Each structure stands twice: as structure tokens, then as C-alpha cells.
């Protein structure tokens, strides 16, 4: 039997969008509909000069062990040329437990830094001028507590809230969709974010209150189209939340930011960023009536795909990360984290994280791609793929609208089922060898690879347990009780201006309330969330 002509094979993106062998002028929309960089609908970038004016922020994710351990890594990365801080918290912190809680056993400081009280936050940012740096904090369910502690540490440095610049992930919707790190049910959780939107709009005008995160949606198995659609649907949900609180859309929409994954399909990822900007600009202007052009801008951080890294032949991850980082830059990101090649084994070593940072610096300083604004603009293939990404994502968004919005869709499990089906289909393709992963199902090694890894000393947990107990002993019990009662009262209220939970949280943290104590009040008032898939 004659071998099939390779030219006749059907190729598709990772999202399943079919690809033609060649693209021509008739395959793209007129140029005036695409627009120029810095002009609506921002397909080609949100700034007229893009990286010719200012490079993207190089913001490496860091967090492990004690606050002192992560503080040292912060200082190390700043010395290596990093231009923004990004904080990873450990699992007990993410789930709202103090280090000595039984559920924290064995997890303290393992996947991020342990922060459970104001003193921990002081030690985390010791020697770092919070009025001069931008800080990102990847925290969701207990985000209001961590931001409150950050505000108080800045206050001790003489920096008022209105001067703080940075981003709080605070995207609880994607937790119910993908990452599964929650405390209270979805509607009370949205109420907490509503209060934070109100507080930060009034007092922290330079702070990005919610970083709407497609990253974890993609890491859970979504396609690029699903990541794009569900992320923007989440964004729509947060805009509606602000409006329901009585905020004018232009008062807060400009402080919403985004966070996207960057996977292996090079051109699809570039098209995803372009389609995201165009979609969001139209959503904000046409759907919500935003008048300020800043409200139309989709500003985004990006991170190379952790799920694409392999334990087999880990040095191949350097190549994967480089291509993904280049796609993020050509796609027009404002901020970028590059994963380290050893992250399938453990938290990154200093050597590995330095190489990951150098990857960005080489792209910025040596490749020449930053010298021209949107160098792929006008590419027949890229423009066509951008349009098809937009159309496919819009179909999902319309479906969610028909269901009554993203909160209702998540309660019914719709995005979760779609992602699960995509993850299963992808793994089947890998198992059959139809989706090639070098070192895993093709060109495998006979001997296992051995690389140095970062070890977390068990003494970290003992130290943090000892510290939190000593912190509790040092407090004024009456002040703590008053702080907890203030949180309880605000949580039971329903007026975001009179019973604002963030204002009450700042006062509680000032009085010495710990993270676990604060989250216990939320559990008491709102109850705990249980995934309906496992009930």
C-alpha cells in the first residue's frame, strides 16, 4: 500500500482548530478592522510603542519555606535584574489554616511561603520598599486577609494605600472551575470580592484588585479556546459584581487585570493574546458602556505552561519555556514569568530560576523582537487564527450568557465538564502517540535523568508552628476578640459601603487576628464549600 501523501494530512491547533497548508490575503479581514497598536480594539497591543517604550515586567514567581527564605529569594532575584515581585503561598495559607492546624501538617512552606499573621508579612517584605516595587500575590480564597496584612506592612514603612502598586490574584471563580482551593461557597466568596472592589476603588487606585486567571484553567486541561472563553466570562462576572455594588464601570474596570497560560502551540498562543484584547475591548465598550479607553484595555501577565514541563529529560523544558516565552512576547504580554526546568521535581533552585530569568533577558536584549511593535501583525496565518480563536471563544461566552452568567454556569458544572473532557481527550492523544511529547512518548531515554533539587527542611514547619504560637501569646486578647467580632459583623451585613469586609479585616489584622482565626469566622458565617461532584 502506498504511503499517504504527508501534504494531505489534516493538521489542527491544540484547540482543534483546523489548519490550512498555506494562508493568503483573502483569508484575513481588512486591515482597518485589525487596527494599529494602542488603538481600539487593541488587537496589535495596548500601547502604541509596546516594548520600544518599555519592556514587559520580568516577574518571577517565588515563595517557599519561612518568610525569611522567600525574602532572601526576592532580594536575589532583584539583584539578578527582576523588575517585579511575585509571591507564592503554601497550601495551608491558600486554604486559610494556621501552621499548627492539623490539616497543615506536612505542608507548611512546601509549595510556597508560610504566612499566617502580620508578623509573617513583615518578615516576608523586610528590606523591600513597598512604595517602589510592584508586588503580585497569588492568593484567592483568603486574599482579603493577605492584602490587608500587606497594606499594614506598607503603612509601617510610611507608604499609604493609594501609593501601593501591584496585583492580587483574588480570582475565586477559577478556583471553583479548575484549581479547587476554596473556603466558603461561591456566592459568599463573590460577596467578599465585591467588598474588596469597593474598598480598593476608594482607597487603592493603583492596585489591581482581581487578576482574572486563565492560567489554572489551562493547567487543568482546557484548550486555548476554553481558557480564553472561560477567563473572559469570569471577567464579565467581576464587572457585573462591581456594578451591582453601585460602582461606575469606569471607576474600577481599569484596575482589573488578566493572567494567561502560554502553552506549546506557538502561533495559537500568540493568536490567543490578540483575540483576548479584541474581545475584551468590545465587551467593555459595547456590553458595559465603558467610556474611558483604559477600561477597554486587557492588561495581562503570562506564565509559561507548568503542565507542559516533563520530568523525563528535564533540560528539554528549557527549550519549551523559551518558545512559550517568545510566544507571550510576540503576543504582547505586559508581564511574564518563565518556569524553571526543574519544577516537575521540586521548587526551583537558584541556578534554575536564574536560567529562567536569563531566558527572558536574552529574548528582550538579544533577539531583536522588542525593536518592532507587533512584528507578526498582518501575517495571513496569525490574523486568520486570531479571528477563529475569537469566534470560538465567543460561542462559549454566548452559551454561558444563556445559562444566566458565569456563577450559574459554574454552579451547574458547565466549565468543569468542558475542561475535563478536553483534558481526557488530550491524554488519550498522548497515549496513542498522536500528540508527541519529546522524551515521553518519542525519543525516550534509557536512563533516568538526575538533576539537583531544592529540599525543604522539616525544621521549617516546626519553626513556623513555634512562631505562630508565640505570636498568639503576645497579643491583647480583648483586641483580638474585638477584631474577630468586627469581621463577624461585617460578614453578616450586606452593604459594601457600611459593612465592608475588607475594612473590618484590616482592623482585625492590626489587632493581631491570625489567618486561621479570620477564615474560621468566614466558615462560621458562610459555611464551607463542598464540590458538588463529590457529594
Residue pairs with C-beta under 8 A, 6 or more apart in sequence:
7 21
10 18
11 18
11 19
12 18
12 19
13 19
13 224
13 265
13 267
13 268
13 385
14 223
14 224
14 263
14 264
14 265
14 268
14 426
15 223
15 224
15 225
15 226
15 265
15 268
15 389
15 392
16 223
17 225
17 268
17 385
17 388
17 389
17 392
20 27
23 379
23 380
23 381
23 384
24 380
25 380
27 380
27 383
27 384
28 34
28 378
28 380
28 383
28 384
28 387
29 383
29 387
31 378
34 43
34 44
34 377
34 378
34 383
35 41
35 42
35 43
35 44
36 44
36 48
37 44
37 45
37 46
37 47
37 48
37 49
37 50
37 373
37 374
37 377
38 45
38 46
38 47
38 48
38 49
39 48
40 281
40 285
40 293
40 296
41 277
41 278
41 281
41 282
41 296
42 277
42 278
42 281
42 296
42 297
42 298
43 274
43 275
43 277
43 278
43 377
43 386
44 274
44 332
44 373
44 374
44 377
45 277
45 332
45 373
45 374
46 277
46 297
46 298
46 299
46 332
46 334
47 53
47 54
48 373
49 373
50 332
50 370
50 373
50 374
51 329
51 364
51 369
51 370
51 373
52 370
52 371
52 372
52 373
55 83
55 364
55 370
56 329
56 333
56 334
56 335
56 336
56 360
56 364
57 83
57 84
57 134
57 301
57 334
57 335
57 336
58 81
58 82
58 83
58 84
58 335
58 336
58 357
58 360
58 361
58 364
59 82
59 83
59 84
59 85
59 86
59 134
59 136
59 301
59 335
59 336
59 337
60 77
60 82
60 86
60 337
60 338
60 353
60 356
60 357
61 86
61 87
61 88
61 138
61 303
61 337
62 70
62 73
62 74
62 77
62 85
62 86
62 87
62 88
62 353
63 70
63 73
63 87
63 88
63 89
63 90
63 112
63 113
64 70
64 73
64 88
64 90
64 109
64 110
64 111
64 112
64 113
64 347
64 454
64 456
65 109
65 113
65 114
65 456
65 457
65 460
66 109
66 113
66 114
66 123
66 460
66 463
66 464
67 113
67 114
67 115
67 120
67 121
67 122
67 123
67 124
67 126
68 123
68 126
69 109
69 113
69 460
70 87
70 113
70 124
71 123
71 124
71 125
71 126
71 127
71 128
73 350
73 353
74 85
74 125
74 128
75 127
75 128
76 350
77 85
77 353
77 357
78 85
78 128
80 354
80 357
81 357
81 361
82 357
84 133
84 134
84 135
84 136
84 335
85 128
85 133
85 134
85 135
85 136
85 166
86 135
86 136
86 137
86 138
86 337
87 112
87 113
87 124
87 135
87 136
87 137
87 138
87 139
88 111
88 112
88 113
88 138
89 112
89 113
89 114
89 115
89 137
89 138
89 139
89 146
90 107
90 108
90 109
90 110
90 111
90 112
90 113
90 114
91 104
91 107
91 110
91 111
91 112
91 181
92 98
92 99
92 101
92 103
92 104
92 107
92 108
92 114
92 116
93 112
93 113
93 114
93 115
93 116
93 139
93 142
93 146
93 515
94 112
94 139
94 140
94 141
94 142
94 181
95 103
95 141
95 142
95 181
95 183
96 141
96 142
96 145
96 183
96 515
96 516
96 518
96 519
96 520
96 522
96 523
97 103
97 104
97 515
97 516
97 519
98 104
98 116
98 468
98 514
98 515
98 516
98 517
99 108
99 114
99 116
99 461
99 464
99 465
99 467
99 468
100 465
100 468
100 469
101 516
104 461
105 461
106 461
108 114
108 460
108 461
108 464
108 465
109 456
109 460
109 461
109 464
110 456
111 347
112 138
113 124
114 120
114 460
114 464
115 121
115 124
115 146
115 149
115 515
116 464
116 468
116 514
116 515
116 516
117 149
117 468
117 471
117 509
117 512
117 514
117 515
118 149
118 152
118 153
118 509
118 510
118 512
119 467
119 471
120 149
120 467
121 146
121 149
121 150
121 152
121 153
122 153
122 156
125 135
125 150
125 153
129 157
129 159
130 150
130 153
130 154
130 157
130 159
130 164
131 154
131 157
131 158
131 159
131 163
131 164
133 165
133 166
134 165
134 166
134 167
135 150
135 165
135 166
135 167
136 166
136 167
136 168
136 169
136 211
136 301
136 335
137 143
137 146
137 147
137 150
137 166
137 167
137 168
137 169
138 169
139 146
139 168
139 169
139 170
140 169
140 170
140 171
140 172
140 174
140 175
140 179
140 181
140 182
141 172
141 175
141 181
141 182
141 183
141 184
141 189
141 519
142 183
142 515
142 518
142 519
143 168
143 169
143 170
143 196
144 192
144 195
144 196
144 501
144 502
144 505
145 505
145 509
145 515
145 518
145 519
146 168
146 515
147 168
147 170
147 196
147 502
148 502
148 505
148 506
148 508
148 509
149 509
150 164
151 161
151 164
151 204
151 506
152 506
152 509
152 510
154 160
154 161
154 163
154 164
155 161
161 203
161 204
161 207
162 203
162 204
162 205
162 206
163 206
164 204
164 206
164 207
165 206
165 207
166 207
166 208
167 207
167 208
167 211
167 257
167 301
168 196
168 207
168 208
168 209
168 210
168 211
169 210
169 211
169 213
169 259
170 193
170 196
170 209
170 210
170 211
171 210
171 211
171 212
171 213
171 234
171 259
172 182
172 186
172 189
172 190
172 192
172 193
173 186
173 190
173 234
173 237
173 238
173 406
173 407
173 410
174 212
174 213
174 214
174 216
174 217
174 230
174 231
174 234
175 181
175 182
175 216
176 182
176 186
176 410
176 416
176 529
177 217
177 220
177 230
177 234
177 410
177 415
177 416
177 419
178 216
178 217
178 219
178 220
178 222
178 416
178 419
179 216
179 219
179 220
180 531
182 189
182 529
183 189
183 519
183 522
183 523
183 528
183 529
184 192
184 522
184 523
184 526
184 527
184 528
184 529
185 526
185 527
185 528
185 529
186 407
186 410
186 411
186 529
187 407
188 522
188 525
188 526
188 527
189 526
189 529
190 237
190 241
190 407
191 494
191 501
192 501
192 522
193 209
193 210
193 238
193 241
194 241
194 242
194 244
194 245
194 496
195 245
195 490
195 496
195 500
195 501
195 502
196 209
196 210
196 501
196 502
197 209
197 210
197 238
197 241
197 242
197 245
197 247
197 252
198 242
198 245
198 247
198 496
198 497
198 500
198 502
199 500
199 502
199 503
200 207
200 209
200 252
200 255
200 502
201 209
201 242
201 247
201 251
201 252
201 255
205 255
206 255
207 255
208 255
208 256
208 257
208 299
209 252
209 255
209 256
210 238
210 256
210 257
211 257
211 258
211 259
211 301
212 231
212 232
212 234
212 235
212 238
212 256
212 257
212 258
212 259
213 231
213 234
213 258
213 259
214 222
214 227
214 228
214 230
214 231
214 258
214 259
214 260
214 261
215 259
215 260
215 261
215 303
217 226
217 227
217 230
217 231
217 261
217 415
217 419
218 224
218 227
218 260
218 261
218 263
218 305
218 307
219 261
219 305
219 306
219 307
220 419
220 423
221 307
221 419
221 420
221 422
221 423
221 424
221 426
222 230
222 418
222 419
222 422
222 423
223 422
224 263
224 265
224 268
224 269
224 272
224 389
225 389
225 392
225 393
225 396
226 396
226 415
226 418
226 419
226 422
227 260
227 261
227 272
228 272
228 275
228 276
228 279
228 389
228 393
229 392
229 393
229 394
229 395
229 396
229 397
229 400
230 396
230 406
230 415
230 419
231 258
231 260
231 276
232 276
232 279
232 280
232 283
232 393
232 397
233 396
233 397
233 400
233 406
233 409
233 415
234 406
235 256
235 258
235 280
235 283
236 283
236 287
236 397
236 405
236 406
237 405
237 406
237 407
238 256
239 249
239 253
239 256
239 284
239 288
240 405
242 249
242 251
242 252
242 253
243 249
243 288
245 496
246 496
246 497
249 284
249 288
249 289
249 290
249 295
250 290
250 291
250 292
250 294
250 295
253 284
253 288
253 290
253 292
253 294
253 295
254 292
254 294
254 295
254 297
257 299
257 300
257 301
258 276
258 280
258 298
258 299
258 300
258 301
259 300
259 301
259 302
259 303
260 272
260 273
260 276
260 300
260 301
260 302
260 303
260 328
260 333
261 302
261 303
261 305
262 269
262 302
262 303
262 304
262 305
262 324
262 325
262 327
262 328
262 331
263 269
263 305
263 307
263 308
263 324
264 305
264 308
264 320
264 323
264 324
266 323
266 326
266 327
267 327
267 381
267 382
267 385
268 385
268 389
269 324
269 327
269 328
269 331
270 327
270 330
270 331
270 376
270 382
271 331
271 382
271 385
271 386
271 388
271 389
272 331
272 389
273 300
273 302
273 328
273 331
273 332
273 333
274 331
274 332
274 382
274 386
274 389
275 386
275 387
275 389
275 390
275 393
276 298
276 300
277 297
277 298
277 332
278 386
278 390
279 298
279 390
279 393
279 394
279 397
280 296
280 297
280 298
281 296
281 297
281 298
284 290
284 295
284 296
285 295
285 296
288 295
290 296
299 334
300 333
300 334
300 335
301 333
301 334
301 335
301 336
301 337
302 328
302 331
302 333
302 335
302 336
302 337
303 336
303 337
303 338
303 339
304 320
304 321
304 324
304 325
304 328
304 337
304 338
304 339
305 320
305 324
305 339
306 339
306 343
308 317
308 320
308 324
309 317
309 320
309 321
309 339
309 341
309 343
309 344
310 316
310 317
310 344
310 437
310 439
310 440
311 344
311 345
311 449
312 439
312 440
312 444
312 445
312 449
313 438
313 439
313 445
313 449
314 341
314 342
314 344
314 345
314 449
314 451
315 341
315 449
315 451
316 438
316 439
317 339
317 340
317 341
317 342
317 343
317 344
318 341
318 355
318 359
321 338
321 339
321 340
321 341
321 356
321 359
322 359
322 363
324 338
325 336
325 338
325 359
325 360
325 363
326 363
326 367
326 369
328 336
329 336
329 363
329 364
329 369
329 370
330 369
330 375
330 376
332 374
336 360
338 356
338 357
338 359
338 360
339 348
339 356
340 348
340 349
340 352
340 353
340 355
340 356
341 352
341 355
341 356
341 451
342 348
342 349
342 352
342 451
342 452
342 453
342 454
343 352
345 451
345 453
346 453
346 454
346 455
347 454
347 456
348 356
348 454
349 452
349 453
349 454
351 452
363 369
363 370
364 370
369 375
376 382
377 383
396 418
399 414
400 406
400 409
400 414
400 415
403 409
403 412
403 414
406 415
409 415
410 416
411 532
413 532
413 533
416 533
426 435
429 435
430 437
430 440
430 441
431 441
433 441
433 442
436 442
439 445
468 514
471 512
471 514
472 514
474 512
475 511
475 512
476 511
476 512
479 511
479 512
480 511
480 512
480 513
480 517
482 511
483 507
483 508
483 509
483 510
483 511
483 512
483 513
484 508
484 513
484 517
484 518
484 521
486 504
486 507
486 508
487 501
487 504
487 505
487 508
487 513
487 518
487 521
487 522
488 521
488 524
488 525
489 499
489 504
490 499
490 500
490 501
490 503
490 504
490 505
491 501
491 504
491 521
491 522
491 525
491 526
492 499
492 525
493 499
505 518
508 518
509 518
